[in-house]
Every structure is written in C-alpha cells, then in structure tokens.
Amino acid sequence: MAQYPLYGKISGDDNFSSEVRGMNGVSAKIAEGGRVVIPAEYRRELGLEPGDEVIIRLEDGELRILTRAEAVKRAQALVERHVKKSRSLVDELSAERREEAVRE
C-alpha cells in the first residue's frame, strides 16, 4: 500500500493511485530568463550531466523534459509503427541520392 502525503494510504495500482503518483513532485521557482533547476535526484535518474541537451515540449498544458536519448527512442518507436520491418528507409534514401547524383 502506497503512502502519499496529501491522500494518506492508497491501496492497489488503480488509475487514481497512478494519477496521485504523477502529481507528487518537487516545487521549483522560475528564475530570471525563465531558468528552472532540475533537481539533482531527477538529473541522476535521467543520467543528465552539466552541458547535456534536453528536449522540452509543451503537451496538454504541461512542460515535458526528455533526454535526447529518450526523444530518439520515441521517434524510432513511432517510425516502427508506420514502416514495415522489411522496408529499409536507409536503402531508399541512398538510392534516391544516387539517382540525384546521376541527374546532376
């Protein structure tokens, strides 16, 4: 049974408890220039180091921060859903480039 500060104990893994887990977070202030510090615990969990780039998206009224690796992983999953495994986009691109080179 999970313990949540505002809600007490919540049993099971139902939609409500997963929603509550999603609302538990840390509070941060926006500094000059719109800067927000990502807490050290979150940076460690994501494997982020100073100087790393992240992807920031606005989705359903929320800011979502993704590592580049996670963004690439999601893009690859999206392509996999729409492109047959027997099709090679790399081979198609190479063939198109060769055709362009011949035309020039």
N, C-alpha and C positions, 0 to 999 in steps of 0.2 A: 504494500500500500504506500503510495507516494505522499509526501508531506509538502504542502505548499503554504507559504506564509499567510496569504490572504484568504485561503479557502480551507485550511486545515487538511485533514486526511482525505484522500480521494482514492477509492479502490478501483481496480481494473485498469484496462488500457482502452477505455472508450473514447469517443470523439471529444467529450468535454475535458477529460484529463489531458489529452494531447494538445487541445487548444490552450489550456492553462499553462502547460509546459512552454508553449510558444510565447506566451506573454511574459513569462519570467525572464528578466534580462537585467541589464545594468542601465543606470541613468548616466547620461553624458551631456555636457553643455557644448553648445556651438561657440567656438572662439572666433576671433577676427578672421576674416577671409573665408568663413564657412568651415573652418577646421574642426574635425571631431576626432578624438583619440579613440582608437580601437583598443579595448582593454587587453592587457598582457596575456591573460588566460585565453582569450579568443585568438590572439595572434599566434600563441603557441599551438593551439588546437588546429589552426589552419596552416601552420608551418610558414607564417609570414615573417620576413626579416625586413629591417630598415632598407628602403630603396626598392622593395618589391612593388610591382604594379598590381592593382586590383581593378575589377570591372564593377562599376556602380550603375545599378538600374533602378528606375522608378517603376514599380509594379503594384497595382491595386492600392495606391496611396502609401506604399512602404518603400523605403530605400533598401535595396538588397545589394550586399557586397559579396562578390565572388572572386576567388583567386583566378588567375589566368588559366591554371590547370583545370579548374572546375568548369570554367566557361568553355574551354576546348572540349572537355569531356561531354558536356551537354550539347554542343554543336555537333559532335561526332554522332551522338545518340540520335539527334534529330535527322541527320543525313541517313543514318542506317535505317530509320523507319520509312524513308521515302525512296531509297535506292536499293534495287535488288542486289544481293550479295554477288551474283555472277557478273555484275557490271563494274568496270573499273573506270572511275572518273579520271584518274591519273592518266591512264592509257588514252582516254578520249581527248583530254587536254593536250597531251603530247602529239597526237595525230593532228589535231587542229593547228597546233603551232608549226608542225612540219608542212602542212598544206599552205599556211600563210607564207612560210619562208620560200616555198616553191613559186608562189604567185608574185613575190617581190623580185 
